[in-house]
Amino acid sequence: MAGLPAGIRFLISFSRDQWYRAFIFTLTFLLYASFHLSRKPISIVKGELHKQCASEAEAEPGFSGQSHREALGPPGRLLDNETDCGWAPFDKHNYQQLLGALDYAFLCAYAIGMYLSGIIGERLPIRYYLTFGMLASGACTALFGLGYFYDIHSLAFYVVAQVINGLVQTTGWPSVVACLGNWFGKGRRGLIMGAWNSHTSVGNILGSLIAGHWVSTCWGLSFVVPGAIVAAMGIVCFLFLIEHPKDIRCSSTLPSGCENGTNRFRLQKQILHSEKNRPLDPEMQRLLLSDGKIPLHPSHVVVLPGDSGSGMAAISFTGALRIPGVIEFSLCLLFAKLVSYTFLFWLPLYITSVDHLDAKKAGELSTLFDVGGIFGGILAGVISDRLGKRASTCGLMLLLAAPSLYVFSSVSKMGLEATIAMLVLSGALVSGPYALITTAVSADLGTHKSLKGNAHALSTVTAIIDGTGSVGAALGPLLAGLISPSGWSNVFYMLMFADACALLFLLRLIHKELSCPGPAAGDQAMLKEH
């Protein structure tokens, strides 16, 4: 009798639990990639909202965004209120400030909403909360694009659409991180979440390509199509997302329950006195590492209820702030995200200005920054897992990022070849720390030993860290819009200063990690401080 085909043997080599983990990994990856896919069109369309036009036309006293040409024919022809300089009201001399205001409206709303989102999200079913956010975000993204089809030229309309979209998009990050934290332990969290966090770059790349396809002919579709994709993924989320392993009674190698951020603490407290001095087998020793690194005696392990912490009260905002390391990493992320989101929202326009490319080609070229971000996030996760030093890994990449930004600003004027090389390198160094802090570090702190396994903390901690980072994300594009009229070099000086500030806030944790030998130095150091 012939043996099983190799493909079938491969499939059955994985357990039911492993297949579910792979499914949740892939699903949450796609869900949040769609969020980022919907954020990218605004940066691609900027080059179309304001086109480079003849300086003498811009200087005409009577020239304004109100064109008296008749709206004609197919998309791509000049419509009412559209001029050779772009789409009113973004066809004026202060277009950079107006475009910066759009970015600021979205990101400021996102930053404020993020602090509330984690608190609300941990009290609601993740699946329902995330589905609502994706459907609403899809509608708001499409709403911005409808301004093209209905010939809307009110700045207030576009600002309001951005504000509402920023608020509803805050449902995404705490939800997907909490869900993934439920399914994966700390063993190789840096690598797993580093690879998973590439959804940010994948979403940006897809968003750039989709928006770029229509930007020169019908920029309204550059928003409507991504909005439809996000809404469709919201329906997928409602139909398929499994919040917790216990919901499907998953099997696990643990003695009881499923291996996740809460139940790996569920160990027996009562141990016979005669067994206390007996050497533990390697598997039990691994289970007794409360954070994957620091050994604890079994008698010191806290017994938790078997309902995944549902009997515990949700952690307060101030309680989450007292978790060791939350404040330092939050402030670091503020400046790291400032740099990342300035590139996200302004890089295509910068390439258009410096390399004199049209909006579509500039959008396609900007995706190389996100390609570098994929490698940077995975590299940061692998290094931090190997060394067991999250802060030091972030610090090293931040230290290298500042000079790479200076080189990028210098060589980008020398031609496309130099621009391509520095886009990939800068993307890796800028996105690496950002990716590590928002994923592995947030999950580590959200399941810190001081919480005694409270599963309700992960969503709040994630929201605090990412919400603080979103303050920087709001400031970066705004400052870029205000500074860029004085020269793009000044924008890069601002970004280098932000990188230095991000590194500064990690110095205490880096010093503690390096002064304490062993992979757990970071956790030991933070415990000594509190």
C-alpha positions as CSV (number, residue, x, y, z in Angstrom):
1,M,0.0,0.0,0.0
2,A,1.4,3.4,-1.0
3,G,2.3,5.8,1.8
4,L,0.6,9.1,2.4
5,P,1.6,11.9,0.0
6,A,4.3,14.3,1.3
7,G,1.9,17.2,1.3
8,I,-0.6,15.4,3.5
9,R,2.2,14.2,5.8
10,F,3.2,17.8,6.2
11,L,-0.3,19.0,6.9
12,I,-1.0,16.4,9.6
13,S,2.4,17.0,11.3
14,F,0.9,20.1,12.8
15,S,-1.5,19.9,15.8
16,R,-5.0,21.4,15.8
17,D,-3.7,24.0,18.2
18,Q,-0.9,25.0,15.9
19,W,-3.3,25.3,12.9
20,Y,-5.5,27.7,14.9
21,R,-2.5,29.8,16.0
22,A,-1.4,30.1,12.4
23,F,-4.9,31.0,11.4
24,I,-5.2,33.8,14.0
25,F,-1.7,35.0,13.1
26,T,-2.7,35.3,9.4
27,L,-6.1,36.8,10.1
28,T,-5.0,39.5,12.5
29,F,-2.1,40.3,10.1
30,L,-4.6,40.9,7.2
31,L,-7.0,42.8,9.4
32,Y,-4.5,45.4,10.5
33,A,-2.8,45.5,7.1
34,S,-6.2,46.7,5.8
35,F,-6.2,49.5,8.4
36,H,-2.8,50.8,7.1
37,L,-3.9,50.3,3.5
38,S,-6.7,52.9,4.2
39,R,-4.3,55.4,5.7
40,K,-1.9,55.5,2.8
41,P,-4.0,57.2,0.1
42,I,-3.8,60.7,1.5
43,S,0.0,60.7,1.1
44,I,-0.3,59.5,-2.5
45,V,-3.1,62.0,-3.4
46,K,-1.3,65.0,-2.0
47,G,0.7,65.4,-5.2
48,E,-2.6,65.5,-7.1
49,L,-4.4,67.8,-4.7
50,H,-1.7,70.3,-5.3
51,K,0.1,70.1,-8.7
52,Q,3.2,72.0,-9.7
53,C,1.9,74.8,-11.9
54,A,3.4,77.8,-13.6
55,S,4.7,80.3,-11.1
56,E,3.2,83.2,-13.0
57,A,-0.2,81.6,-12.8
58,E,0.2,81.2,-9.1
59,A,1.2,84.8,-8.7
60,E,-1.8,86.2,-10.5
61,P,-3.7,88.4,-8.1
62,G,-7.0,87.3,-9.4
63,F,-6.2,83.6,-9.6
64,S,-8.0,81.4,-7.2
65,G,-9.2,77.8,-6.8
66,Q,-12.5,78.6,-8.4
67,S,-12.1,77.6,-12.0
68,H,-14.7,78.8,-14.5
69,R,-14.2,75.9,-16.8
70,E,-17.1,73.7,-17.3
71,A,-17.0,70.2,-15.9
72,L,-16.5,67.9,-18.7
73,G,-16.3,64.2,-19.7
74,P,-14.4,61.4,-18.0
75,P,-12.5,61.6,-14.8
76,G,-9.1,63.2,-15.3
77,R,-10.6,66.3,-17.1
78,L,-10.8,69.5,-15.1
79,L,-13.9,69.7,-12.9
80,D,-15.6,72.6,-11.3
81,N,-13.2,74.3,-8.8
82,E,-10.3,72.3,-10.2
83,T,-7.4,74.3,-11.6
84,D,-4.0,73.6,-13.1
85,C,-2.6,73.9,-9.6
86,G,-4.7,71.1,-8.2
87,W,-8.0,70.7,-6.3
88,A,-9.4,73.7,-4.3
89,P,-8.8,74.5,-1.5
90,F,-5.4,72.9,-1.8
91,D,-4.3,74.9,-4.8
92,K,-3.1,77.9,-2.8
93,H,0.3,79.0,-1.7
94,N,-0.3,77.6,1.8
95,Y,-1.1,74.1,0.5
96,Q,1.5,72.5,2.6
97,Q,-0.1,73.9,5.8
98,L,-3.5,72.7,4.6
99,L,-2.3,69.2,3.8
100,G,-0.5,69.1,7.1
101,A,-3.8,70.1,8.8
102,L,-5.5,67.0,7.2
103,D,-2.7,64.8,8.6
104,Y,-2.9,66.5,12.0
105,A,-6.7,66.1,12.2
106,F,-6.5,62.4,11.6
107,L,-3.5,61.7,13.9
108,C,-4.6,64.0,16.7
109,A,-8.0,62.3,16.8
110,Y,-6.2,58.9,16.7
111,A,-3.9,59.9,19.6
112,I,-6.8,61.1,21.8
113,G,-9.0,58.1,20.9
114,M,-6.3,55.6,21.5
115,Y,-6.2,56.3,25.3
116,L,-10.0,55.7,25.5
117,S,-10.0,52.8,23.0
118,G,-7.9,50.4,25.2
119,I,-10.1,51.1,28.2
120,I,-13.3,50.5,26.2
121,G,-12.0,47.6,24.3
122,E,-11.0,45.5,27.3
123,R,-14.6,45.7,28.5
124,L,-16.2,44.6,25.2
125,P,-15.9,41.5,23.1
126,I,-12.9,42.0,20.8
127,R,-14.7,40.6,17.7
128,Y,-17.6,43.0,18.0
129,Y,-15.5,46.0,18.8
130,L,-13.0,45.4,15.9
131,T,-15.8,44.7,13.4
132,F,-17.5,48.0,14.3
133,G,-14.2,49.9,13.9
134,M,-13.4,48.4,10.5
135,L,-16.9,49.0,9.1
136,A,-16.9,52.6,10.3
137,S,-13.3,53.2,9.1
138,G,-14.2,51.9,5.6
139,A,-17.1,54.3,5.5
140,C,-15.0,57.3,6.5
141,T,-12.2,56.5,4.1
142,A,-14.7,56.3,1.2
143,L,-16.3,59.5,2.4
144,F,-13.1,61.4,1.8
145,G,-13.1,60.1,-1.8
146,L,-16.7,61.0,-2.4
147,G,-15.5,64.6,-2.2
148,Y,-14.1,64.1,-5.7
149,F,-17.3,62.7,-7.2
150,Y,-19.6,65.3,-5.6
151,D,-17.2,68.2,-6.4
152,I,-16.7,69.2,-2.7
153,H,-14.1,71.9,-2.1
154,S,-14.7,72.7,1.6
155,L,-11.7,72.2,3.8
156,A,-14.0,71.5,6.8
157,F,-15.5,68.5,5.0
158,Y,-12.2,66.8,4.5
159,V,-11.0,67.7,8.1
160,V,-14.2,66.2,9.6
161,A,-13.8,63.0,7.6
162,Q,-10.2,62.7,8.8
163,V,-11.2,63.3,12.5
164,I,-13.9,60.7,12.5
165,N,-11.7,58.2,10.7
166,G,-8.9,58.8,13.2
167,L,-11.3,58.0,16.1
168,V,-12.7,54.8,14.7
169,Q,-9.3,53.5,13.6
170,T,-8.3,53.4,17.3
171,T,-10.4,50.2,17.7
172,G,-7.8,48.3,15.6
173,W,-4.5,48.2,17.4
174,P,-5.4,47.3,21.0
175,S,-7.8,44.7,19.7
176,V,-5.4,42.8,17.4
177,V,-2.5,43.0,19.9
178,A,-4.7,41.7,22.7
179,C,-6.0,38.9,20.5
180,L,-2.5,37.9,19.4
181,G,-1.2,38.1,23.0
182,N,-3.9,35.7,24.0
183,W,-2.7,33.1,21.5
184,F,1.1,33.4,21.7
185,G,3.4,33.1,24.7
186,K,6.7,34.9,25.3
187,G,9.1,32.2,24.1
188,R,9.9,33.8,20.7
189,R,7.6,36.8,20.9
190,G,10.1,39.2,19.3
191,L,10.5,37.1,16.2
192,I,6.8,36.2,15.9
193,M,5.6,39.8,16.5
194,G,8.4,41.2,14.4
195,A,7.2,39.2,11.4
196,W,3.6,39.9,12.3
197,N,4.2,43.6,12.5
198,S,5.2,43.7,8.9
199,H,1.5,44.1,8.3
200,T,2.2,47.8,8.7
201,S,4.6,47.9,5.7
202,V,2.5,45.4,3.7
203,G,-0.6,47.6,4.2
204,N,1.4,50.7,3.2
205,I,2.7,49.1,0.1
206,L,-0.7,47.8,-1.0
207,G,-2.3,51.2,-0.2
208,S,0.3,53.0,-2.2
209,L,-0.2,50.7,-5.2
210,I,-4.0,50.8,-5.1
211,A,-4.2,54.6,-4.6
212,G,-1.5,55.2,-7.2
213,H,-3.4,53.3,-9.8
214,W,-6.2,55.9,-9.8
215,V,-4.4,59.0,-8.5
216,S,-3.8,60.7,-11.9
217,T,-7.2,59.8,-13.4
218,C,-9.8,59.7,-10.6
219,W,-8.3,60.2,-7.2
220,G,-11.7,59.7,-5.5
221,L,-11.3,55.9,-6.2
222,S,-7.9,56.1,-4.4
223,F,-10.1,56.4,-1.2
224,V,-13.3,54.5,-2.2
225,V,-11.5,51.3,-3.1
226,P,-9.4,51.0,0.1
227,G,-12.5,52.0,2.1
228,A,-14.4,49.1,0.6
229,I,-11.5,46.7,1.3
230,V,-11.5,47.7,5.0
231,A,-15.2,47.3,5.3
232,A,-15.0,43.8,3.7
233,M,-12.3,42.8,6.1
234,G,-14.6,43.9,8.9
235,I,-17.1,41.4,7.8
236,V,-14.4,38.7,7.7
237,C,-13.4,39.7,11.2
238,F,-17.0,39.2,12.4
239,L,-17.3,35.8,10.8
240,F,-13.9,34.3,11.7
241,L,-12.0,36.0,14.5
242,I,-11.5,33.8,17.6
243,E,-10.6,36.0,20.6
244,H,-9.1,33.4,22.9
245,P,-7.9,29.8,22.8
246,K,-10.4,28.8,25.5
247,D,-13.2,29.7,23.1
248,I,-12.5,26.6,21.0
249,R,-11.2,24.5,23.9
250,C,-7.7,24.3,22.3
251,S,-5.3,21.7,23.4
252,S,-1.9,22.6,24.8
253,T,1.3,21.1,26.2
254,L,0.7,23.0,29.4
255,P,-0.6,20.9,32.4
256,S,-3.9,22.9,32.3
257,G,-5.5,25.4,30.1
258,C,-4.0,26.9,26.9
259,E,-0.6,28.5,26.6
260,N,-1.3,32.2,26.4
261,G,-0.7,35.5,28.2
262,T,-2.8,34.6,31.2
263,N,-3.1,30.8,31.7
264,R,0.6,30.1,31.5
265,F,0.6,31.3,35.1
266,R,-1.9,28.7,36.2
267,L,0.4,26.4,38.2
268,Q,-0.1,24.7,41.4
269,K,1.0,26.7,44.4
270,Q,0.9,23.9,46.9
271,I,4.0,21.7,46.6
272,L,5.1,19.1,49.1
273,H,8.1,20.2,51.2
274,S,10.0,17.1,50.2
275,E,9.8,18.1,46.6
276,K,11.0,21.7,47.0
277,N,14.6,20.8,46.7
278,R,14.3,18.3,43.9
279,P,15.7,19.5,40.6
280,L,12.9,20.5,38.1
281,D,12.7,18.9,34.8
282,P,13.5,21.3,31.9
283,E,9.8,21.6,30.8
284,M,8.6,22.6,34.3
285,Q,11.5,25.0,34.7
286,R,10.5,26.6,31.5
287,L,6.9,27.0,32.7
288,L,8.1,28.6,35.9
289,L,9.8,31.4,34.1
290,S,7.2,34.1,34.7
291,D,8.4,36.2,31.9
292,G,10.3,33.6,29.9
293,K,13.6,34.4,31.6
294,I,13.6,35.0,35.4
295,P,13.5,31.8,37.4
296,L,11.0,31.6,40.3
297,H,10.5,28.9,42.8
298,P,7.1,27.1,42.4
299,S,6.1,28.1,45.9
300,H,6.3,31.8,44.7
301,V,4.0,31.4,41.8
302,V,0.6,33.0,42.3
303,V,-2.4,30.8,41.6
304,L,-4.9,32.4,39.3
305,P,-8.5,31.5,38.5
306,G,-9.1,29.3,35.5
307,D,-11.3,31.8,33.7
308,S,-8.4,33.6,32.0
309,G,-8.5,36.4,34.5
310,S,-12.1,37.3,33.8
311,G,-12.8,37.5,37.5
312,M,-10.3,40.2,37.9
313,A,-11.1,43.9,37.7
314,A,-9.9,45.7,34.6
315,I,-6.7,47.6,35.3
316,S,-6.9,51.4,35.7
317,F,-5.1,53.9,33.6
318,T,-2.8,54.9,36.5
319,G,-2.3,51.3,37.4
320,A,-1.0,50.6,33.9
321,L,1.4,53.5,34.1
322,R,3.0,52.0,37.2
323,I,4.0,48.9,35.3
324,P,7.8,49.1,35.0
325,G,9.0,50.4,31.7
326,V,5.6,51.6,30.3
327,I,6.4,55.3,30.7
328,E,9.9,55.1,29.2
329,F,8.9,53.0,26.2
330,S,5.8,55.3,25.6
331,L,7.9,58.4,25.5
332,C,10.4,56.7,23.2
333,L,7.7,55.6,20.9
334,L,6.3,59.2,20.8
335,F,9.5,60.4,19.0
336,A,10.0,57.1,17.0
337,K,6.5,57.3,15.6
338,L,6.9,61.0,14.8
339,V,9.7,60.0,12.4
340,S,7.9,57.0,11.0
341,Y,4.6,58.9,10.3
342,T,6.3,61.9,8.8
343,F,7.7,59.5,6.2
344,L,4.3,57.8,5.9
345,F,2.4,61.0,5.1
346,W,5.1,63.2,3.3
347,L,7.5,60.8,1.6
348,P,5.7,60.7,-1.8
349,L,5.4,64.5,-1.9
350,Y,9.1,64.8,-1.0
351,I,10.1,62.4,-3.8
352,T,7.9,64.4,-6.2
353,S,9.6,67.6,-5.3
354,V,13.2,66.4,-5.3
355,D,13.2,63.8,-8.1
356,H,10.5,65.6,-10.2
357,L,8.3,62.5,-10.6
358,D,4.6,62.4,-11.0
359,A,2.3,61.3,-8.1
360,K,1.9,57.7,-9.3
361,K,5.7,57.0,-9.7
362,A,6.5,58.8,-6.4
363,G,4.0,56.6,-4.6
364,E,5.4,53.4,-6.1
365,L,9.0,54.5,-5.2
366,S,7.9,55.3,-1.6
367,T,7.0,51.7,-1.1
368,L,10.7,50.8,-0.8
369,F,10.7,52.6,2.6
370,D,8.1,50.1,3.7
371,V,10.0,47.2,2.2
372,G,12.9,48.2,4.4
373,G,10.5,48.4,7.3
374,I,9.6,44.7,6.9
375,F,13.2,43.7,7.3
376,G,13.8,46.1,10.1
377,G,10.9,44.9,12.2
378,I,11.9,41.2,11.8
379,L,15.6,42.0,12.4
380,A,14.7,43.9,15.6
381,G,12.6,41.0,16.9
382,V,15.3,38.4,16.2
383,I,18.0,40.4,17.8
384,S,16.0,41.2,20.9
385,D,14.9,37.6,21.3
386,R,18.5,36.4,21.0
387,L,19.9,39.0,23.4
388,G,16.9,39.3,25.7
389,K,17.4,43.1,25.7
390,R,14.5,45.0,24.1
391,A,15.7,48.5,25.1
392,S,19.2,48.0,23.9
393,T,18.0,46.7,20.5
394,C,15.8,49.7,20.0
395,G,18.7,52.0,21.2
396,L,21.1,50.6,18.7
397,M,18.8,51.0,15.7
398,L,17.8,54.6,16.8
399,L,21.5,55.4,17.1
400,L,22.1,54.3,13.5
401,A,18.9,55.8,12.2
402,A,19.9,59.5,12.7
403,P,23.0,59.4,10.5
404,S,21.1,57.4,7.9
405,L,18.5,60.1,7.6
406,Y,21.2,62.7,7.1
407,V,22.7,60.6,4.3
408,F,19.3,60.1,2.8
409,S,18.6,63.8,2.6
410,S,22.0,64.4,1.0
411,V,22.0,61.6,-1.6
412,S,18.3,61.7,-2.6
413,K,19.2,64.7,-4.8
414,M,21.8,62.7,-6.7
415,G,19.5,60.5,-8.6
416,L,17.1,57.5,-8.3
417,E,19.7,54.9,-7.6
418,A,21.0,56.6,-4.4
419,T,17.4,57.3,-3.4
420,I,16.4,53.7,-3.7
421,A,19.3,52.4,-1.6
422,M,18.7,54.9,1.2
423,L,15.0,54.4,1.2
424,V,15.4,50.7,2.1
425,L,18.1,51.3,4.7
426,S,16.3,54.2,6.3
427,G,13.0,52.3,6.4
428,A,14.7,49.4,8.2
429,L,16.3,51.6,10.9
430,V,13.3,53.9,11.4
431,S,10.7,51.1,11.5
432,G,12.6,48.6,13.6
433,P,12.3,50.3,17.0
434,Y,8.8,51.4,16.2
435,A,7.7,47.8,15.3
436,L,9.4,46.3,18.3
437,I,7.9,48.7,20.9
438,T,4.4,48.5,19.5
439,T,4.3,44.7,19.4
440,A,6.7,42.6,21.5
441,V,7.5,45.3,24.1
442,S,3.8,46.2,24.5
443,A,2.8,42.5,24.9
444,D,5.7,41.9,27.4
445,L,4.6,44.8,29.6
446,G,0.9,43.9,29.2
447,T,1.7,40.5,30.7
448,H,4.3,41.7,33.2
449,K,4.8,39.6,36.3
450,S,3.6,42.5,38.5
451,L,0.1,42.0,37.0
452,K,-0.1,38.5,38.3
453,G,-1.7,37.3,35.1
454,N,-4.5,39.9,34.8
455,A,-5.5,39.4,31.2
456,H,-7.4,42.7,31.2
457,A,-4.2,44.7,31.3
458,L,-2.8,43.9,27.8
459,S,-5.3,46.1,25.9
460,T,-4.9,49.1,28.2
461,V,-1.1,48.9,28.2
462,T,-1.0,48.6,24.4
463,A,-3.3,51.6,24.1
464,I,-1.2,53.7,26.4
465,I,2.0,53.0,24.6
466,D,0.6,53.4,21.1
467,G,-1.6,56.4,22.2
468,T,1.5,58.2,23.4
469,G,3.3,57.3,20.2
470,S,0.3,58.6,18.2
471,V,0.9,62.1,19.8
472,G,4.2,62.1,18.0
473,A,2.6,60.7,14.9
474,A,0.3,63.7,14.9
475,L,3.1,66.2,15.5
476,G,5.4,64.9,12.9
477,P,3.4,65.5,9.7
478,L,2.2,68.8,11.2
479,L,5.7,70.0,11.8
480,A,6.7,68.8,8.4
481,G,4.0,70.9,6.8
482,L,5.1,73.9,8.7
483,I,8.8,73.5,8.2
484,S,9.0,72.2,4.6
485,P,8.4,75.7,3.0
486,S,11.8,76.7,4.5
487,G,13.5,73.7,2.9
488,W,13.3,69.9,3.1
489,S,16.7,69.9,4.8
490,N,15.2,71.4,7.9
491,V,12.5,68.7,8.0
492,F,15.3,66.1,8.1
493,Y,17.1,68.0,10.9
494,M,13.8,67.8,12.8
495,L,13.6,64.1,12.3
496,M,17.2,63.5,13.4
497,F,16.5,65.5,16.6
498,A,13.4,63.3,17.2
499,D,15.5,60.2,16.9
500,A,18.0,61.5,19.4
501,C,15.1,62.3,21.9
502,A,13.7,58.7,21.4
503,L,17.1,57.3,22.3
504,L,17.4,59.6,25.3
505,F,14.3,58.2,26.9
506,L,15.7,54.7,26.7
507,L,19.1,55.4,28.2
508,R,18.1,54.4,31.7
509,L,16.7,51.1,30.6
510,I,19.7,50.5,28.3
511,H,22.1,51.2,31.2
512,K,20.3,48.7,33.5
513,E,20.2,46.0,30.8
514,L,23.9,46.3,30.0
515,S,24.9,46.5,33.7
516,C,23.0,43.4,34.6
517,P,24.3,40.2,33.0
518,G,22.0,37.7,31.4
519,P,19.0,37.9,29.1
520,A,16.6,39.0,31.8
521,A,18.6,42.1,32.7
522,G,15.9,44.4,31.3
523,D,13.2,43.0,33.6
524,Q,15.5,42.9,36.6
525,A,16.5,46.5,36.1
526,M,13.0,47.7,35.8
527,L,12.0,45.8,39.0
528,K,14.8,47.5,40.9
529,E,13.5,50.9,40.0
530,H,9.9,50.3,41.3
